[in-house]
Amino acid sequence: MKKPIYTSLYFQVLVGLALGVLVGFLDPAIGVKLKPLGDGFINLIKMIITPVIFCTVTVGIAGMENLKAVGRVGGKTLIYFEIVSSLALIIGLVVVNYIQPGAGINADPQTMDAGRFAAAKAQTTIQFISGIIPSSAVGAFAQGNILQVLLFSVLFGISLSAMGEKSKPLLATLERFGHALLGVVNIVMRLAPIGAFGAIAFTVGRYGIGTLAQLGKLVACLYITTGLFVVLVLGTISWRSGINLWRLICYIKEEIFIVLGTASTEAVLPRIMEKLEALGCRKSIVGLVLPTGYSFNLDGAAIYLTMASMFIAQAMNIHLSLGQQLGLLAILMLTSKGGAGVAGAALVALAATLSSTSFIPVAGMALVIGIDRILNEVRAVTNLIGNCVATVAIARSEGALDMKRAEAVLNGEAPVEGGPLNEEGAPCADHMLAPAKAHGSTRA
């Protein structure tokens, strides 16, 4: 018997979003005071992100028969991220040059103050790489640094794999611990409608519909560009991987609505990892690609950074030559990395980008700070969809995507609640203990 629609999470989140917009619009003061609801929900998710990543990655890598696959998958993933992120940057640059949303504003940088962003500096490549290496494994978990936890998890998984039979008792414990953590995720996700309600009420109450109208051309430009990127670029990649993009989006619609409300992809990371495993992607692939993508594959942020930088230049009547625009792209290739799904991280990256140029004043940040939260919602959703497509594409290229299971799940012919399915299409009793062969036709 089909469940009533009001019991589904996506419907409840939609209701929360609608009520939040209404409250923020009718009584902005109350809307602003509801911010702790959204922050509290995000913090509940963030408290279990790093242990979930640790268990998933460690168990996945330890279960690989050939450790050369770790390096192969890692290298393939980083190359994929660089290519797709570059496409996002280029598309953003082309569209913003064609539409020119900042033209005619005639802003004076002398009257602006970028405040706390004025001191932001872009990281060098050495600084970025050094930041991936934690000075303390415990500190990496405590600070919630996804890349540092990922590095430690990969090394720990390789160590367990090298131990052979001796590692099995510890591996079994980690599997059960991971399963318990995903149980916590499912409990916390019941609060998603409340979190989305509080976050969107704050956004509307704090910034108002009027702010959106004032800079509507930039907002519309970003929404249109991200839409084109998702349909054309991600749609093509998804199609080449044998997956229909629209059905994949429908499959993760609950998470999309949560991200839309909270403006943070971190809020759904554990849940998305679970869903992609249920789709048929091997656990080790999901564990490596998805968390890495949260720092290296920020397609929505890449588009935003290009458009915002050019918007500020246009608004200040600063004409950039082709060479200067290409130089800006080169800077953005580095500054667009490392957001890790945190709401507002792209604004800091934008400040670092502008401070690294000699032709766009950092003070121009004042033009976009007011609508950053509104822009953050669409770029966060784009980041989420991009990382889901990346995981599916890498899994398919590695022979680690069960296409029969994926088709059944996306067509609604097989249940997805409770994690991955077994060979007969039924939910596994313990999806953290599901055999690797259930996630693909071959082992990596």
PAGU-304571 format. One record per residue: z, y, x of N, C-alpha, C in turn; residue in one letter. Coordinates in steps of 0.02 Angstrom, whole numbers, plus 50000, padded with zeros to 5 digits. Layout:
BEGIN
ZYXZYXZYXa;...
END
This chain:
BEGIN
500004994050042500005000050000500005006250044m;499565011050028499495017050068500095021750055k;500365024650109500935029050103500725035650071k;501165038750032501015045350004500895050350060p;500455055150049500255059850101500845064050126i;501335065350081501895069550102502355066150152y;502275059650162502685056150211502375056250280t;501745058350286501405058350351501615064450392s;501665063450457501895068750501501415074750502l;500765073450502500295079050506500335083450445y;500455080550386500535084550324501165088750328f;501705085750353502335089350358502275095050409q;501915093950464501815099150514501395104750484v;500875102950446500455108050413500865112450367l;501305109250328501745113050283502195117650323v;502475115050379502895119150422502525125150450g;501895124050471501495129550497501365134850443l;501175132550383501025137150328501645141250309a;502215137950304502835141550287503035146450342l;502925144350405503085148750461502665155050461g;502015154450449501575160250444501805164850388v;501975161850331502195165650272502835169550287l;503325166250316503955169550332503855175050383v;503475173650435503355178650487502985184750462g;502555183650413502165189150384502575193350336f;502955189950292503345193450241503965196750269l;504295193550317504905196350346504915195050421d;504585199350460504535198350532505205197650567p;505715201150543506375200850575506655193750572a;506595190550514506835183650507506395178950550i;505735180150550505285176050589505475175950663g;505645181750691505835182250761506475178250774v;506945178450727507575174950735507505167350732k;506925164950708506825157650702506555154550767l;506465158550819506205156050882506595150150911k;507275150050905507645144350933507445137650904p;507175137450843506955131150814506385128150854l;505895132450871505345130050912505545128250982g;505965132551013506195131251081506605124851084d;507025123851034507455117851033507045111451030g;506515111450988506085105650983505735104151049f;505465109351080505115108351144505595105751197i;506205108351198506695105951247506885098651236n;506915096551172507065089551157506525084951186l;505905087151182505355083151209505365083351286i;505475089351313505465090151386506005086051420k;506555084751385507105081051418506915073751432m;506395071151399506205064151410505515063351440i;505165068951454504485068351481504485064951549i;504915067251595504885064451663505095057051666t;505615054851630505755047651632505215043351599p;504885046051547504335042351516503755041551565v;503585046951600503055046651650503235041651705i;503855041951728504075037551782503995030251761f;504235028451702504195021451680503475019251669c;503075023551637502385021751622501975020751685t;502025025551731501625025251792501855019551838v;502515018951846502785013751891502595006751866t;502705005451802502544998851773501804997551776v;501395002651762500665001751763500405000151832g;500625003751882500385002651950500654996051978i;501284994551964501574988251989501224982251960a;500914983151901500574977551868499854976751891g;499604981351932498914980851956498864975452009m;498344971452006498234966252055497954969152120e;497564974452114497234977452172497444984752179n;497864986252229498114993052237497574997952259l;497004995352282496454999952298496225003652236k;496355000652178496155003852115496535010452104a;497145010952130497535017152123497165022952156v;496955021852218496585027052253495915028452221g;495575023252198494925024252167494975028252102r;495455026352061495555029951998495775037052010v;496235038052059496465044752075495915049252099g;495495046652145494935050652170494435052252116g;494265047352075493795048352020494055053551971k;494705053151958495015057751910494985064951935t;495155066151999495145072952025494445075852027l;493945071652044493245073952044493035075851973i;493225071751925493065073151854493375079851834y;494015080851851494375086951832494025093151861f;493825092751924493515098551956492845100251924e;492455095151907491795096251876491875099451807i;492315096551766492395098951697492715105851696v;493215106951740493535113551743493035118851766s;492595117051812492085121751835491605123551779s;491425118651739490995119951680491345124651632l;491995123651622492375128051577492365135251602a;492475136151668492475142751698491795146151691l;491265142351704490585145051701490405147051629i;490575142651581490425144151511490785150551489i;491425151051508491805157051491491495163351521g;491255162851583490945168551617490295170651582l;489885165851564489245167351531489365170651463v;489815167951423489925170651356490225177651359v;490715178751404491045185251407490555190651433v;490075188751474489575193451497489075195151442n;488955190351399488465191351345488765195551288y;489375193751267489685197151210490035203751230i;490315203951290490665209751317491195212351268q;491725208451255492235210451207492645216551229p;492645218051295493045223751318492675230351321g;492015230151310491615236251315491825241351262a;491875247551283492035252951236492765254551229g;493205250451259493925251851253494125257751297i;493805258451355493915264151400494655264951418n;494965259551439495685259751456495785263151524a;496345266551531496525269951593497085266051627d;496965263051685497485259051719498095263051738p;498025269651744498595273751763499135274151708q;498915272651647499395273051591499705266351574t;499555261251614499775254451599500305252051648m;500695247251625501205244251667501225236751653d;501055232751703501055225451694501745222551702a;502235226651719502935224451721503045218651769g;503345213351742503565207651783502995203751814r;502375205151793501805201351820501495204751881f;501715210751896501395214451950501485211152018a;502035207452027502175204352092501895197352099a;501555194952047501285188052049500745187452102a;500765182052139500265180852191499975173852183k;499335173252200499005166752196499255162252252a;499325155852238499525151052289498935149452334q;499075148352397498555145752441498505138152429t;497965135152454497885127952445498455124152477t;498675126352536499225122952571499865123452530i;499995129352502500595130252461500575125852399q;499985125352369499925121252308500055113852324f;499755111352378499845104352398500575103052417i;500865107752454501565107052475502035106752414s;501845110452362502265110552302502265103952265g;501785099652279501765093152245502285088352275i;502475089652338502955085252372503665087752359i;504075083752325504755085952310505215085452370p;505675090152377506175089652429506715084652409s;506745083252344507225078352318506935075152256s;506935068552253506675065052195507085066852133a;507745067252142508185069052086508025076152062v;507895080652110507725087552092507085088052053g;506595083852070505955083852034506065081951961a;506485076951948506635074951880507025080351843f;507515083351878507945088351847507555094651828a;507075096551871506675102551859506095101351813q;505945094951798505385093351754504705094751785g;504655094251851504015095451886503585089151879n;503075089451836502685083551820502315080751881i;502015085051921501635082551978502085079152030l;502675081952042503135079052089503395072252064q;503545071852000503775065551970503205060351974v;502595062651962502015058151964501925055252034l;501995059452085501925057052154502455051752169l;503085053252152503625048452164503505041952126f;503265042452065503145036552023502605032052053s;502065035252077501525031452109501785027752170v;502155031152212502435027852273502915022252254l;503325023452203503805018352182503445012252153f;502915013452115502525008052087502185003952140g;501915007252192501605003752248502114999552284i;502715002252293503254998552327503444992252288s;503494992852222503664986952181503114981752185l;502484984152184501924979452189501934975652254s;502114979152309502134975852375502704970852380a;503224971652339503794967052342503644960352309m;503124960152268502934953852236503444951352186g;503624944952191504074941752143504764944952142e;504984947752198505644950652202505734956752155k;505184959852138505224965952098505244964652023s;505134958452002505074956951931505694958851889k;506314957251913506894959251872506934966751861p;506814970751914506834978051907506264980451863l;505674977351871505094979251831505224978051756l;505534972351741505694970751671506194975851642a;506664977951684507154982951662506814989651647t;506354991651691505994997851681505564997651619l;505264991851605504864991051545505284992051482e;505864989051481506294989751422506584996851416r;506734999951474506975006751473506435011451446f;505815010351467505255014351442505165013551368g;505245007451344505175006251271505715009951233h;506325010051260506875013651228506735021151227a;506445023751281506275030951284505765032751231l;505265028551221504765029951170505065029651100l;505595025651093505965025651030506295032451018g;506555035451073506855042151068506315047251049v;505715046451078505165050951062505015050750987v;504985044750959504835044050887505375047350844n;505995047050867506535050250830506465057850833i;506335060450893506275067750902505675070450863v;505125066550860504525068950826504635070150752m;505155067350724505315068750654505505076050643r;505705079350697505895086350694505305091050707l;504715088250719504125092250735503965097550682a;503995095950617503845101050566504315107050572p;504955105850587505435111350594505275115450656i;505105112050711504925115450772504305119750764g;503795116950731503175120750719503315126750674a;503735125850623503915131250577504235137050615f;504735135550657505075140750693504635144250744g;504215140450780503785143350832503255147950802a;502925145850749502395149950720502685155950683i;503275155150653503605160850619503765166350670a;504005164250730504145169050783503505172650805f;502965168850815502335171750838502085177050791t;502055175450726501805180150676502295186050668v;502945184450667503435189750659503465194450718g;503405191850778503465195950839502835200050852r;502255196950845501635200350864501235202950805y;501325199850747501015202450686500265201250681g;500015201650621499305200850608498925206850635i;499245212750637498915218750660498695218250732g;499105215150774498935214250844498295210250851t;498235205150810497635200850811497015204950794l;497085209450745496515213450723496295218350777a;496765221250814496615226250864496175223450920q;496315217350940495925214150994495545208050968l;495335208750905495005203150871494385200650905g;494025205050939493395202950971493535198051027k;494055199451067494235194851121494485188251093l;494895188551041495155182451009494585178150982v;494125181450945493555177850916493115174950971a;493035178751025492615176551081492915170251113c;493575170151122493895164351152493855158251106l;493975159351042493945153850994493245150850991y;492735155050990492045152650986491865148851050i;492065151551107491895148451172492235141651180t;492875141351162493225134851168492925129751119t;492715132251060492395127751013491745124851040g;491345129251071490725126951102490855122051158l;491355123351198491525118951254491725112051228f;492155111951177492375105551149491795101651121v;491365104951082490815101451050490285099251100v;490075103851144489515102351189489725098251249l;490235100451286490425097051348490855090851333v;491415091951299491845086151285491515081251237l;491115083951190490755079451144490275074951180g;489925077751229489445073751269489805068451310t;490365070451342490745065651383491015060051339i;491285061951281491555056951235491015052251211s;490435054951195489865050851171489635046051226w;489615048451288489425044151344489935038651355r;490545039851334491075034851341491095030051282s;490655031151233490635026651175491125028351120g;491415034351123491905036451073491655042651036i;491725042550970491535048350930492085053650936n;491905059650959492405064950972492765066950908l;492415067650853492735069750791493265064750768w;493095058350775493585053250755494185053150802r;494055054650866494605055050914495065060950897l;494765066550878495155072450859495565070950797i;495265067450749495635065650688496205060950705c;496105056650755496625051850775497235055450803y;497135061050837497695064750868497845071150830i;497665071450766497745077650727498475079750722k;498935075050718499645076850713499845080750776e;499655078250833499835081450896499485088250903e;498875088850878498515095250881498875100550840i;499105098750781499465103550739500135105550771f;500455100750804501095102450838500965107250895i;500435106050934500255110450989500055117350962v;499705117450906499495123650875500105127850856l;500625124550834501235128150813501665130250872g;501745125750921502205127150977501865130451036t;501195130351038500805133151093500975129851160a;501185123551158501345119951220501135112651213s;500735110351261500525103351259501075098651282t;501585101351316502145097251337502495094051277e;502465097451220502815095151161502555088351136a;501945086451157501655080251132501475075251187v;501655076751250501435072351304501655065051296l;502295063651282502485056551274502125053251216p;502055056851161501725054051102500985052651115r;500645057251150499945056251166499845050251212i;500295049351261500245043651305500295037151265m;500745037051217500835031151175500215029951132e;499925035351105499345034551061498725032251099k;498635034651160498055032651199498115025351220l;498715023051233498825015951246498655011951184e;498865014451126498725010951063497975010751049a;497615015851074496895016051065496535010751104l;496865008251157496555003051198496475004851271g;496725010851291496695012751361497265009251399c;497115006451457497625002951495498175007751515r;498785005251514499375009351527499335012751595k;499105009351647499075012251713498595018251716s;498045017851679497555023351677497865029351641i;498175028051583498495033451545499025036851588v;499425032851622499975035551662499745039751720g;499165038151749498905041951805498515048151783l;498075047251734497605052551716497925058151675v;498295056251623498555061351576499055066151608l;499575063751642500035068551673499705072851727p;499235069851765498875073751815498455079151782t;498155077451726497745082251689498125088251665g;498775087451653499185092951630499235098551682y;499065097151744499065102351796498365103751823s;497925098651823497275099451854496695100051805f;496815098851742496255098751694496415103151634n;496525109651647496705114351595496075118151574l;495655114851534495005117651515495085124051474d;495545124051427495655129951385495915135751427g;496365134351474496625139651517496075142351563a;495625138051586495085140251630494625145151593a;494455143551531494035147951491494395154651479i;495035154151462495435160251448495475164751510y;495615161851568495685165851628495045169551646l;494475166251638493835169451651493725175251603t;493825173851539493675178951488494175184651492m;494805183251503495315188551506495185193051567a;495015190151624494885194051684494295198751673s;493755196051645493165200051633493285205151577m;493685203351527493845207951473494205214051500f;494695212951545495065218551574494595223051615i;494135219951654493655223851693493215227951647a;492965224951593492535228451546492905234151512q;493535232851493493935237951458494075243951503a;494095242851569494225248251616493585251051646m;493005248951618492355251351641492235249751715n;492465243751736492355241451805491775236551804i;491225238551836490635234251839490695229451898h;490665222951884490715217951937490015215151953l;489855215152016489215212352038489235204752031s;488665201652039488625194252035489065191252090l;489055194152148489455191552203490205191952188g;490415197552158491115198352140491325193352086q;490875192052038491025187251985491075180152013q;490635178552060490675171952091491315171252133l;491515176752165492145176752202492735175852155g;492695178852097493215178052046493265170752024l;492685167552015492675160451996493005156252050l;492875157852113493175154052168493935154552166a;494195160552152494915161552147495195157652088i;494825157852033495055154451972495075146951979l;494665144252024494675137052036495365134752059m;495725139152093496405137452117496935139752068l;496885146052045497415148752002497445145551933t;496895142351912496895139051846497275132451847s;497475130151906497845123851912498595125151909k;498955120151887499675120351892500055122951833g;499715124051775500065126551716500535121451685g;500355115051691500775109551669500985110051596a;500555113051553500685112951482501215117751458g;501475122151501502005126651480501725132751446v;502015134551388501785140351351501845146551394a;501305150551399501325156751436501155156151510g;501065149951535500925149151606500265152351626a;499785152451580499125155351595499185162851607a;499665166151576499755173351586499965174751658l;500415170551685500625171251754500025169751801v;499635164651783499045163051823498535168751822a;498485172251765498035177951761498275183551808l;498925184751809499205189851853499065188051926a;499145181651944499015179452012498275180352030a;497845179151981497125179951992496945187252006t;497195191651964497025198751971497315201652036l;497915199252055498215201752117497845199352179s;497435194052170497055191352226496385194852235s;496215199152187495585202852192495725210052212t;495215213352236495295220352255494945224952205s;494685222052151494275226052106494525226252034f;495025222152015495305222451947496055223751952i;496295229451929497015231051934497445226251894p;498005224251922498475219851887498755223451826v;498775230051828499035233951771498655232451707a;498025230151714497625228451655497915222851614g;498405219351642498755214051605499035216651539m;499215223051539499515225951478499055225451418a;498395224851430497915224451375497955217851338l;498175212451371498155205851340498835202751328v;499365205851357500025203051349500225202451275i;500035207451235500235207551165499955201851124g;499365199251143499065193851103499065187251141i;499425186951197499405180851237499635174751197d;500155175551158500415169851120499895167251071r;499525171851040499005169750993498435166151029i;498255168851088497735165651127497965158951155l;498615158451169498885152351200498815146251154n;498815147351089498775141751043498105138151049e;497555141851051496895138651054496775135651123v;497015139051176496895136051242497325129851252r;497915129551222498325123551227498005117651191a;497725118951132497385113651095496775111151134v;496405115751164495825113851205496045109651265t;496595111651297496865107651353497025100551331n;497335099951272497535093351247496925088951234l;496435091551198495835087651183495475085751247i;495435090551294495095089151358495425083551396g;496085083251397496435077951434496385071251399n;496355071251333496265064951297495565062151311c;495055066451310494375064251325494335061851397v;494665065351443494655063251513494955056351522a;495505054951488495835048451494495385042951468t;495065044151411494605039251382494015038151428v;493735043551456493145043051499493305039151563a;493875040651595494065037051656494205029751641i;494545028551585494695021551565494055017651554a;493575020651520492935017251507492565015851572r;492575020551618492215019651681492535014151724s;493185012951713493545007751750493545000951714e;493215000551656493244994351617493934993151589g;494314998651580495014998051558495105000851487a;494565000851448494605003151379494344997551333l;494784995151290494594989851242494204993051185d;493534992551188493114996051139493194993251069m;493304986751063493404983850996494034986650964k;494554987051003495184989850977495094997250960r;494765000951005494665008150993494275009250929a;493745005450918493355006150857493775004650795e;494174999350799494584997450743495105002850726a;495405005650778495915010750768495605017150741v;495055019450771494735025650749494425025150680l;494225019050661493945017950594494485016950541n;495115016750563495655015550515495695008450492g;495395003850530495384996750511495974992950542e;496354996250585496924993050617497504998150620a;498114995850610498685000350612498805002850683p;499075008950689499215011750755499955013450762v;500335013150709501045014650714501395009450757e;501815011650801502215006950841501895005050906g;501325008250924501045007050990500425002650990g;500244999851047499634995951055499624989851010p;499024987151001498924981250960498824975151004l;498974969250976498864963251014498144960851003n;497994954851029497304952351025497054951450953e;497524950450906497324949450836497294955950797e;497434961650830497394968050796498034970050762g;498584966550775499234968250746499654971950798a;500134976050775500554979550824500944974750868p;500984976350933501384972250978502124973050961c;502504967750970503214968050956503554972751004a;503304973051065503594977451115503014980251156d;502764986251137502144988451168502224990351242h;502834991551265502924992651336502854986151375m;502924980551340502864974051373502184970751360l;501724974651328501074971851312500714969851376a;500384964151378500034961951439499454966651455p;499314967451519498794972051541498114970051512a;497994963751502497344961551479497194963951408k;497714965951372497604968451304497314975451305a;497314978751363497084985551366496394986151395h;496064980951410495394981351437495134974451454g;494484974051463494174967651476494274965351547s;494394970151594494484968351664495084971951691t;495364969251746495914972751779495644977451832r;496024982951844495784987751893495864984851963a;
END
